[in-house]
Amino acid sequence: MCSLNKEQRIVRVAFDTLGCKLNQSETEALTEKFLKSGYRIVNPEEEFDIYVLNTCTVTHIADRKARHLLRMAHRRNPNAVLVAAGCYVEHAANDLLKIEGVKLAVGNKEKMRLPQLLKESGLVAADRHDFPAGYYSDNQRTRSFIRIQDGCNNFCSYCIVPYVRGREKSVSPEQVVTKIKDKVLSGFKEVVLTGTEIGSYNYDGLSLIELIGIILKETSIERLRLSSLQPQEVTPDLISLWKDEKRLCPHFHLSLQSGSDSVLKRMRRLYTTDDYASAISLIRSVAGDAGVTTDIIVGFPGETDDEYAESYDFCNKIGFARIHVFSYSKRRGTAANIMPNQISPQLKKMRSDMMLALAEESASAFYGSFIGKRLEVLWEQEANGIWNGYSANYIKVCAESDKDLTNVITEVSVKSLYGGGVWANII
Ligand code: SF4
C-alpha cells in the first residue's frame, strides 16, 4: 500500500494535459476539485506525491507522448502515485497500467471523480483532513476554459473521439453562467467555451447563439472566446453577434482538415471547400481583423498528389493565422483505419513539412498585417522583463515593461514580427 496512506500532511498533486481545449478545461475543473479537497497543486517539474496525466488519443503521437510523460514522471518521483486519465485510457487502460508507477487508469466518465477514486482505491488515506477551498493555488488567473458540451455524433471516418467521448451532451445554461460568474469573481478576464463539438450545443432546444447571448447578458466576463467550430455552423445569425459586441473575441478556429473535396468526402466531413470559403467570407465581412485558425490532416488514406496540391492551394488562398498540421494516424476502430492506399510515412512527412512551411508563411503574413496597428492584449506572464499575452484575435504579443501586468488588458502599438507573434509598445 502507498506511503500516502500513513501520512496526515498536505498531498502534492501535479497535472499535465495533452490534446484539446476540452481536456484543458477538464484538467482545470479537476484541479479545483483537488484544491477543494485540500490537496496542494504543484508544477510537474517540482516534487509531487500524485501525478495526473489527462491523455489524448487522437494520433499515435499523442499516445506516445502520454507514455513518455508517465515514464518521465516516474523517473523524477519514483515514489509518486501516477494516474492516467482520459481518452487514451478508454482503449488502452491495461497498457498504461503496465508503466512503472501508474496505479490508476480512469476513463472519461470516471475522471472527474478522481479525488474520491484515490480514496476508494486506498491510494490516499480516506480520513485525510481537508483544507478550505482554494487553500493553495498557483494557477494563473487570466484565461479559463469552460466546458459547455461533450461528445460527438458525427463519426468522421478518421476520428476516435465519438468512441471515447460518447454521444453529444450539453451543459445547462444555468451551470455555464454560474461557472463563468465564479471565474469572474476569481479574477479571470477571459473564458473560452470548449467542448468536442460546441457548434452542436443544444440544451433542451437552446442553441449556441442563445447561450452566448445569455452569457453576455448575465455575466461581466471581459473576453469570451469560442474554441472550435465547423464551417456549416458559421451562420449569419451567429456571426452577427460579433457586429457590436466587443467582448466576443474575433478569433475563429474553423476545422478544415483538407482543402480537397474528394478527401473531405472520404473523411465524412459535412461541408465542401465552397461552404468553407463562404463561412470565411461571412466572418471577414463582419470581423475584418479576425484571426482564423485551422487543423489540417495530411496523408489521409488515398490522398493523391493532386488532392494534396488542392488542399495546399486552398489553405494558401484562405490565409490562415495559424494551421495545426497533423499527419494522418491510424486509429483502430475507425473507418479510415481499414481504407486502402494508406500513405507511406515518408510521403506524409514530406507533405507535412510543406504544409508547415506554408503555415509559417501565412502566420507571418497575418501578423505582419498588424504592424503599425493597435491591439488590445491580455498580459499573462513575464520573463526577463519581457511580457507576453494574447490579443483578442489570438496573436501572441510581446512587450517590455517593468510594471506587473499579470492579468491586465492594455492597448499596444504593433512594431514588428517577433518570436511566433509580434513585438509591440505598450501605449
Ligand atoms: S466532428 Fe468529426 S473530428 Fe470532430 S470530434 Fe466529431 S467525429 Fe471527431
Boltz pocket constraint, residues with backbone or C-beta under 6 A from the ligand:
constraints:
  - pocket:
      binder: B
      contacts: [[A, 152], [A, 153], [A, 154], [A, 155], [A, 156], [A, 159], [A, 160], [A, 161], [A, 162], [A, 196], [A, 197]]
      max_distance: 6.0
